[in-house]
Amino acid sequence: MTCRIALDAMGGDHGLPVNVAGALLARRETDHEILLVGDRPLIEQELARHGAKDAFLIHHAPTVIGMHEKPADACRSKRDSSIMLAAELVAQGQADALISAGNSGATMAASLWRLRRLPGVSRPAIATLMPTLAGNAIVLDVGANVDCKPKHLVQFAVMGSVYARAILNIPSPRVGLLTIGEEEGKGNQLTLEAHPLLKESGLNYIGHVEGRDVPAGGADVFVCDGFVGNILLKFGEGLAAAVLKLIKNEVRKHPLAVFGKYLLKGAFKELLKKTDPSEYGGAPLLGVNGVALISHGGADAKAIKNAVRTVGAFVEGGINRQISDRLHGASAHVIPLTVSA
């Protein structure tokens, strides 16, 4: 299945050159059609530099939302920005999905305003893949919702479970509630109230899990509010980078260890691949009535290429339809989730 993807060509720390290079990689390695959204003259100039002037359709967007602008204010004042127009293309059916490595808050706001929410979803959530000793796990929410109600966590669990089945090919994903202890009586008011709702949800809910269970692969889906999830995500990224740097520093201190470095070169290469955020391209915003993927601000061309792969799989897998069916289908066993935002 070929998808048309609206790529915010101006977004990210590295901007246009990285987005165009990533789009060109994706064009060579996938069948998906990419629509570049941004400043037409600048995009044409960058494509010409690659000798690919006519490689993509371009949708002109005269303004850009900066990485440090306030999302809601910027979306209101810059309705002709690359992020807003990419979301508009999806809303109008001219594209199947959008990707942006730009201002993540603005990408969320644009997606909510233009795409709206899936029926039955009150709070869309950002879901990210994290490497574990057991493979990969999904953590959500990692930043869309700082403050949540218990029933919002149940929605996250449903959406995360559907996503895990589709992306990780796990028939019955284990869902864990991330909190400060495995015992039922531990946690804050949010987790204590969410726990009994999750037990009745019909999901493969395994109960409370702790932070150490994430790298150990203690669950397939880890559910938390966006405040906790974002801290966990940034800590994990920083820890992976720090550990690899510590290993390199220690190897340099011991001359004989250099030989071990070459012997373990293949293993280190695989480890780097597993902990590299660019391997996944970004994190989808689950629960919006469309497909929106938030790529890392520091995304490189490889990340953009893999973001195209990820949203293609999302569209082809019909994940939004599955989420809607799980929440409202006749065969669903979850509790009613029509809660106020």
C-alpha positions in Angstrom: 0.0 0.0 0.0 1.4 3.4 -1.0 0.8 6.3 1.4 1.0 10.0 0.8 2.9 11.6 3.6 3.1 15.4 4.4 6.5 16.1 5.7 7.2 19.4 7.5 10.3 20.2 5.5 11.3 23.2 7.7 11.1 21.5 11.2 13.8 20.3 13.5 17.1 21.6 14.9 18.8 21.0 11.5 15.9 22.1 9.3 15.5 21.8 5.6 18.8 20.0 4.6 18.1 17.0 6.9 14.4 16.8 6.0 15.2 16.8 2.2 18.0 14.3 2.6 15.7 12.0 4.7 12.9 12.3 2.1 15.3 11.3 -0.6 16.5 8.3 1.4 12.8 7.3 1.9 12.1 7.7 -1.8 14.8 5.3 -2.7 13.8 2.7 0.0 10.0 2.9 0.1 7.1 3.2 -2.2 5.5 6.0 -0.2 4.8 9.4 -1.8 6.2 12.3 0.1 4.8 15.8 -0.1 7.2 18.5 1.2 5.6 21.3 3.1 7.5 24.5 3.5 9.1 27.5 1.8 8.9 26.5 -1.9 11.9 28.5 -3.2 14.2 27.2 -0.4 12.9 23.6 -0.9 13.5 23.8 -4.7 17.0 25.2 -4.0 17.8 22.3 -1.7 16.5 19.7 -4.1 18.5 21.2 -6.9 21.6 20.9 -4.8 20.9 17.1 -4.7 20.2 17.0 -8.4 16.6 16.1 -7.6 14.6 19.2 -8.5 11.4 17.4 -9.6 11.6 14.5 -7.1 8.7 15.7 -4.9 5.5 17.6 -4.9 5.8 20.8 -2.8 3.1 22.5 -0.8 4.1 26.1 -0.1 4.1 27.3 3.5 5.5 30.8 4.0 6.1 30.7 7.7 7.8 28.4 10.2 7.0 27.7 13.9 10.3 28.0 15.8 11.4 25.3 18.3 11.0 27.6 21.3 7.8 29.3 20.4 4.7 28.7 22.6 2.7 26.0 20.7 -0.8 27.3 21.1 0.1 30.9 20.4 2.2 30.0 17.4 -0.4 27.8 15.9 -3.0 30.6 16.2 -0.8 33.3 14.7 0.9 31.2 12.1 -1.9 29.3 10.4 0.2 29.3 7.2 3.1 27.6 8.9 4.6 24.3 7.6 3.3 22.4 10.7 -0.3 23.7 10.4 -0.5 23.2 6.7 0.8 19.6 6.9 -1.9 18.9 9.4 -4.5 20.6 7.2 -3.5 18.4 4.2 -4.2 15.3 6.3 -7.5 16.7 7.6 -8.6 17.4 3.9 -7.6 13.9 2.8 -4.8 15.2 0.6 -2.3 13.2 2.7 -2.5 10.1 4.8 -0.1 11.1 7.5 2.1 14.0 8.7 5.7 14.0 10.0 7.4 16.8 11.8 10.7 17.1 13.7 9.8 20.7 14.6 8.2 22.1 17.7 6.6 19.0 19.3 4.0 21.0 21.2 2.9 22.8 18.0 2.7 19.5 16.2 0.4 18.2 18.9 -1.7 21.3 18.8 -2.0 21.4 15.0 -2.9 17.7 15.0 -5.6 18.2 17.6 -7.1 21.3 16.0 -7.0 20.0 12.4 -7.5 16.3 12.8 -9.6 16.2 16.0 -9.8 13.1 18.2 -10.9 9.6 17.4 -14.4 8.9 18.8 -14.1 7.8 22.4 -10.7 9.4 22.9 -10.5 12.3 25.3 -6.7 12.6 25.6 -4.4 11.6 22.7 -1.1 10.3 23.9 2.5 10.2 22.6 3.7 6.6 22.4 7.4 5.7 22.1 9.3 2.5 21.6 12.0 1.8 24.2 14.6 -1.0 23.9 14.5 -3.6 26.6 16.2 -6.9 27.4 13.2 -8.6 26.0 13.1 -6.6 22.8 11.1 -3.5 22.6 8.3 -2.0 24.8 5.9 0.9 24.3 5.7 3.7 26.8 2.8 6.2 26.8 2.1 9.0 27.5 5.6 10.6 27.1 4.6 14.2 27.0 1.2 15.1 25.6 -0.7 15.2 28.9 1.1 16.4 32.1 -2.1 16.1 34.2 -4.3 13.1 33.8 -7.4 11.4 35.2 -7.5 7.7 36.0 -9.8 6.9 33.0 -7.3 8.7 30.7 -4.7 6.1 31.7 -7.1 3.4 30.7 -7.5 4.9 27.3 -3.7 5.0 27.0 -3.6 1.4 27.9 -6.1 0.5 25.2 -4.3 2.5 22.6 -0.9 1.2 23.6 -2.1 -2.4 23.5 -3.5 -2.0 20.0 -0.2 -0.3 18.9 1.9 -3.1 20.4 -0.1 -5.8 18.6 0.3 -4.0 15.3 3.9 -2.8 15.6 5.5 -5.4 17.9 3.4 -8.4 16.7 2.4 -9.4 20.2 -1.0 -11.0 20.3 -1.8 -10.1 23.9 0.5 -7.4 25.1 1.2 -7.2 28.9 0.1 -3.9 30.2 1.8 -2.4 33.3 0.9 0.7 35.3 4.1 2.6 36.0 4.4 3.6 39.7 6.7 3.5 42.7 6.1 0.0 43.9 4.6 -3.4 42.8 2.2 -3.6 45.8 -1.3 -2.5 45.1 -1.3 0.1 47.9 1.6 2.1 46.6 1.4 5.1 44.3 -0.1 8.5 44.0 -3.9 9.2 43.8 -3.8 8.9 40.0 -2.3 5.4 39.9 -4.3 4.1 42.9 -7.5 5.1 41.2 -6.5 3.8 37.8 -5.4 0.4 39.0 -8.9 -1.1 39.7 -10.2 0.4 36.3 -7.3 -1.4 34.5 -8.1 -4.6 36.3 -11.6 -4.5 34.8 -10.5 -3.3 31.4 -10.3 -6.7 29.7 -6.7 -6.0 28.7 -3.8 -8.3 29.7 -3.1 -6.1 32.7 -0.3 -7.4 34.9 -0.6 -4.7 37.6 1.9 -2.2 39.0 5.4 -2.0 37.5 8.4 0.1 38.6 11.0 2.1 36.6 13.5 -0.8 36.7 11.0 -3.0 34.9 11.2 -0.9 31.8 14.7 -1.8 30.7 14.1 -5.3 32.0 11.1 -5.8 29.7 8.7 -6.5 32.6 5.8 -5.4 30.4 5.1 -4.8 26.7 3.1 -1.6 27.4 4.0 0.8 30.2 1.3 3.3 31.1 1.8 6.6 32.9 1.0 10.3 32.6 3.0 12.5 30.3 5.0 14.2 33.2 6.4 10.8 34.4 6.7 9.5 30.8 8.7 12.4 29.5 11.1 12.3 32.4 11.6 8.5 31.8 12.1 9.0 28.1 14.7 11.8 28.5 16.5 9.9 31.3 16.7 6.8 29.1 18.1 8.7 26.2 20.7 10.4 28.4 21.6 7.2 30.2 22.2 5.2 27.0 24.4 8.0 25.6 26.3 8.3 28.9 27.0 4.5 29.3 28.3 4.3 25.7 30.6 7.2 26.3 31.8 5.8 29.6 32.7 2.5 27.9 34.7 4.4 25.2 36.5 6.4 27.9 37.4 3.3 29.9 38.7 1.5 26.7 41.0 4.4 26.0 42.5 4.1 29.5 43.5 0.5 29.1 45.7 -0.3 26.0 44.9 -4.0 26.0 41.2 -3.2 26.0 41.5 -1.8 22.5 41.8 -5.4 21.2 38.6 -6.3 23.0 37.0 -3.3 21.3 37.7 -4.7 17.9 36.6 -8.2 18.9 33.3 -6.8 20.2 32.8 -4.4 17.3 29.8 -6.3 16.0 28.1 -6.4 19.4 28.7 -2.6 19.9 27.3 -1.9 16.5 24.1 -3.8 17.4 23.9 -2.1 20.8 24.2 1.4 19.2 21.4 0.4 16.8 19.1 -0.6 19.5 19.6 2.6 21.5 19.6 5.0 18.6 16.3 7.0 18.5 16.8 7.5 14.7 16.0 3.8 14.2 12.3 4.4 15.0 12.0 7.8 13.4 9.7 9.3 16.0 6.7 8.7 18.2 3.0 8.7 17.0 0.3 10.8 18.6 -2.2 8.0 19.3 -5.9 9.0 19.5 -6.1 11.7 16.8 -8.4 11.1 13.8 -5.5 10.8 11.4 -1.8 9.9 11.6 0.7 12.3 13.1 4.3 11.4 14.0 6.5 13.6 16.2 10.1 13.1 15.3 13.0 14.1 17.5 14.1 17.7 17.2 17.7 16.5 16.6 16.6 14.1 13.9 19.0 13.2 11.1 18.3 12.0 7.6 18.1 8.4 8.7 15.5 9.3 11.4 13.3 11.1 8.8 13.6 8.1 6.4 12.6 5.7 9.3 9.7 8.1 10.3 8.3 7.6 6.8 8.5 3.8 7.3 6.8 4.1 10.6 3.8 6.1 9.5 3.5 3.9 6.4 3.2 0.9 8.7 0.7 2.8 10.9 -1.5 3.6 7.9 -1.2 0.1 6.4 -2.0 -1.5 9.7 -5.2 0.4 10.2 -4.2 1.2 13.7 -6.7 4.1 14.2 -9.6 1.8 13.1 -8.4 -0.8 15.5 -8.3 1.7 18.3 -11.9 2.8 17.5 -13.1 -0.7 17.3 -11.4 -1.6 20.7 -13.0 1.4 22.4 -16.5 1.2 20.9 -16.8 -2.1 18.9 -19.5 -4.6 19.8 -16.8 -7.1 20.7 -14.8 -4.8 23.0 -14.8 -5.7 26.7 -13.3 -2.6 28.0 -15.2 -0.3 30.3 -16.9 2.8 28.9 -14.3 5.5 28.3 -16.4 8.5 27.4 -14.8 10.9 29.9 -14.5 14.7 29.8 -11.3 16.2 28.7 
